[in-house]
Amino acid sequence: MEPERKRSGSTLKKGRKRRLIPSKVVGAAEATRSHWDLEERQQPVAKKARLSTVLFAENCEVTHGQLCELLKYAVLGKSSFPKPSWCQLFHQNHLKNVVVFILQGLSQLHFYKFYLEFGFLRKAFKHKFRMPPPSSDFLADIIGLQKKQIIGNLPKAMEGSLPFASSKVSINLQKDPIIQKYGSKKVGLTRCLLTKEEMKTYHFPLQGFLDCENFVPTKCNGSVTDNSPLFGLDCEMCLTSKGRELTRISLVAEGGGCVMDELVKPDNKIVDYLTSFSGITKKILNPVTTKLKDVQRRLKILLPPDAVLVGHSLDLDLRALKMIHPYVIDTSLLYVREQGRRFKLKFLAKAILGKDIQCPDRLGHDATEDARTTLELARYFLKYGPKKIAELNLEALFSYQESQEPRNTAEGVQRLNTSVLECLDSVGQKLLFLTQEADASALSSSKNCQTIKCLSNKEVLEQARVEIPLFPFSIMQFSFEPFSPNLTEEMNKRIKIKWTEMSTVYAGPFNKNCNLSALKRLFKSFGPVQLMTLVLETHQPHLCIQYEVLEAAQLAIESLDGVLVEGSCIKVQRPVTELTLDCDTLVNELEQDSENRGTIYLSGVSETFKEHLLQHCSIFLGLEAMILPKDLKSGKQKGYCFLRFKTFGSAQRALNILTGKDWKLRGRHALTPRHLHAWLRGLPRESRLPGVRVIPPPSEQEAWQMLNVDHPKIAAWHWGRKIEKLYHNLCPGTLCLILLPGTRSTHGSLSGLGLMGIKDEEESTIPQTCV
C-alpha cells in the first residue's frame, strides 16, 4: 500500500605485489576487496598512508592481541611481520609516527552516553571498533609484553606443525576459562552436556518455543549416564527461497564408523548451493530423492534413548534438521573461550588432534570428517580433562595461527614473542610513555621505553605537546575515576531505554475502519519490526511501532509524517520523554559521524539482492562492503542491508538509484555503525515500568551543582577538545589511536572502544572546529 501525498515538496612499498587478506568477513558483512588490488595496480604509488574503509573483525570486536598486530606492523611493515588480520594499512612505509591515547577508566558505554560531547572524536575518526574488557594490564597486552613464554606443552600430534619448544613454562591455569568452568579435575560425560538454560541461551531448538512448533523430537528420553553412547553429527546446508535448508547429513558412531551419510533434496527452490562450504552442486543434488522427513524418520530409529549428539555449533545442525534433541555436547562451547567467542573446528582439529580438515584444495567441507572430528574432540576432553587442555594455552596458539604461518621455527618463535618495544629497538628507536605517577605498568620499567611520570592528566597533556614530536611512537595514558557500580548500572539502563525509545514511533490518527493489515505492511516496509501494537486509548486509533534498527524508525518518520494514509493525514513521531528530548540533534550528529558518512541503509531487499547488485556493480562505483544481517535463529536474511562506499558522494548516488523507480527500495543514510549494531544486539530491550522514574528530579540547586567541571558530561567535552588541539599539532601521516579500554570489576565488565585514523588521510572529512 503506497501512501498518498497530501502536500508536495518533501525534501605499499614500491615494487611489491599486494597480498589480499583471505576473503572472509565474519557475520553478514561481505567486502568487495578485489577493488583495492585493482586500484593499486591502476594508480601510481600513493604518497600517503591510509586505512581501509572496512574492518574485518569478528562480531566487530578487535582483541588486544590484534591491536598489537597492527602496532607491530605499523613499526616494521610486511617485510618483518604479516599484515594485520582485521584491517588493511596501505603504504605503511609512508607512516610518519604512531600516537596512542589511552583514556583509562572509560568504555564504549561512556562514549555513547556522552556521544554529543565527544564531538571531535566521532567526526575525525572514521574507523571504530569494540574491544573486550581489559585484563589486569591492558597496556602490556596491546604492546605485546605478555606474549613471552606463554606457550606450554603442545600435544605430540601437533609437534612439527606449530614449531615451539616443548619445555614447560609457568601458566596461570586458574584464569583459563576452561578451568573456571569445569575445574582442573577430569569430568564425566554428563558434566559436558549443555544444560537446558545453556541450550536456551545458545538458541538450540527446544520444545514449547514458538519458532520450533513444527520441529520433530528424536524421542531420546532415556536416562543419560557417563557411559551413554556418543554420536558425532554434522550437516551441510544450501540457501533456498525460504532460508537455509539441509542438503547433507553425516552421523558417526563413537567407534568412528559412519552410520548415516545422506544427501537431501530441499523442499524449496535453491538460490545458492553454498558450494564453497558444502561441496554440494546442482549436478550432485539433481538425482537425489531423499527428503527432510525421510532423514528425520531414520534418525528417530537409529538413535538409542540415551544417545548424546556431539557437534560444532550444533544448534545450527539441529535447526537444519528441524529436530529437538535434549542431550548435546557442543565442542565450540566445550572448549570455552573468554567473552563468548568460539574456536573454529579447523583450529581445534589441528591444535588438539594434530589433523588437517577443511583443506583449501578440497571443494567444500566433508561432513563425515567434521562429524568424526567433533566426536574425537569430545573424547579427548573426557580422556585428558580440563587441566590438560588449559596447559595447551589454546588462545596463544590461535593468535599465532591467525597471524600467519612462519617460514621456519626461529622466525615463528620470534614473531610470536616480539613486542612493540623490540620492534622499535631493532630499528634504533624508543617508545615514549606519558602517564600519571600512580599508574603502574610493566611498560614503565622496560629498558627501551622513555617513561615520563606526571602528577595529573593536565601535566600529561602539557608534556605531550613538547615530547611527542621527538619520538616516532608515543603512548599517552590519561586516567579517569571509574563510575560507581550503581551509576554504571544506571547508565547502562538509560542507554538501553533511550535506544528503544529512539527506535519507536507512534503513528496516527487512523480511521476506525482502516485496513490494519495494509498499515502493518506499510510500516514493515521501512525495516524489521520488533513490536507493533494498536493504541486504542485515543479518540481515534494509533499504531505504536518499535523497530529493530534506528534507521527504520527515522525512515518511517521522514516518509510518512504529514502524509495522507487511508484517508487520514497522520503524524509519525517518537515518544517524548526526558531521554528523547535531544533526539533530533543526536540523529543529525549520528548521520554526520565519519563512520556513517559513506554508508547507506536499505529496506525491502530480497534474497537475490546481493546477486542482482553485483551484476550491476559497474553503476555503483566505490562500493566496498555489503552488510546483510541475518536472523540468528533461522539464518534467513532480514530484508534490510547496509552498503558502504569509499566516499559520501558515491553513497548518495547509489542511494538515489536504489530508491528510484527501477529498484524500488526504501533507504536513507546510515545512523548506526557496525560495532554499535553488534553492541546493541547484546543489550536486552528494555522498557519503562509504570511509575518508575529513570531520572530522579533533582532540586534546582543540585541541578546547577551537576554542571561543574567534575561532571562526567563536562569532562567528556573538555577532554575531547584537549585531544583535538593535540591532534591538530601532530604531523600529517601520523597513525592515531584513541583507546577507551573498558572496565573489569567484581560488579561486572564493560567493553572497550577503539577509534583509529591517519592524520590528513581524508582531509575533507576531518572537521576543523568542533561544537
Sequence and secondary structure as in RCSB ss.txt:
>XXXX:A:sequence
MEPERKRSGSTLKKGRKRRLIPSKVVGAAEATRSHWDLEERQQPVAKKARLSTVLFAENCEVTHGQLCELLKYAV
LGKSSFPKPSWCQLFHQNHLKNVVVFILQGLSQLHFYKFYLEFGFLRKAFKHKFRMPPPSSDFLADIIGLQKKQI
IGNLPKAMEGSLPFASSKVSINLQKDPIIQKYGSKKVGLTRCLLTKEEMKTYHFPLQGFLDCENFVPTKCNGSVT
DNSPLFGLDCEMCLTSKGRELTRISLVAEGGGCVMDELVKPDNKIVDYLTSFSGITKKILNPVTTKLKDVQRRLK
ILLPPDAVLVGHSLDLDLRALKMIHPYVIDTSLLYVREQGRRFKLKFLAKAILGKDIQCPDRLGHDATEDARTTL
ELARYFLKYGPKKIAELNLEALFSYQESQEPRNTAEGVQRLNTSVLECLDSVGQKLLFLTQEADASALSSSKNCQ
TIKCLSNKEVLEQARVEIPLFPFSIMQFSFEPFSPNLTEEMNKRIKIKWTEMSTVYAGPFNKNCNLSALKRLFKS
FGPVQLMTLVLETHQPHLCIQYEVLEAAQLAIESLDGVLVEGSCIKVQRPVTELTLDCDTLVNELEQDSENRGTI
YLSGVSETFKEHLLQHCSIFLGLEAMILPKDLKSGKQKGYCFLRFKTFGSAQRALNILTGKDWKLRGRHALTPRH
LHAWLRGLPRESRLPGVRVIPPPSEQEAWQMLNVDHPKIAAWHWGRKIEKLYHNLCPGTLCLILLPGTRSTHGSL
SGLGLMGIKDEEESTIPQTCV
>XXXX:A:secstr
   B SS      TT       S  STTEEE THHHHHHHHHS   SS EE S    GGGB  HHHHHHHHHHHH
H TTTS   SS  EE GGG  EEEEEEEET  HHHHHHTTTT HHHHHH  EEEEE    TTHHHHHHTGGGTT 
     GGGTTTS          GGGSHHHHHH SS   HHHHS  HHHHHHTT   TT GGGTT EE    S   
TT  EEEEEEEEEEETTEEEEEEEEEEETTS EEEEEE   SS EEE  HHHH   HHHHTT    HHHHHHHHH
HHS TT EEEESSHHHHHHHHTEE S EEEHHHHS  GGG    HHHHIIIII    S TTSSS  HHHHHHHHH
HHHHHHHHHHHHHHHHT HHHHHHHHHH   SSHHHHHHHHH  HHHHHHHTT  EEEEEETT   GGGG TTEE
EEEESSHHHHHHHHHHHGGG SEEEEEEE     HHHHHHHHHHHHHHHHHHTEEEEE   TT  HHHHHHHHHT
TS EEEEEEE SSSS EEEEEESSHHHHHHHHHHHTT EETTEE EEE    TTTTTHHHHHHHHHHSTTTTTEE
EEES  TTHHHHHHHTGGGSTTEEEEE  B TTT  B SEEEEEESSHHHHHHHHHHHTSTTT  EEEE  S HH
HHHHHHTS      TT  SS    HHHHHHHTSTTSHHHHHHHHHHHHHHHHHTS TTEEEEEEE  EEETTEEE
 EEEEEEETTTTGGGS S   
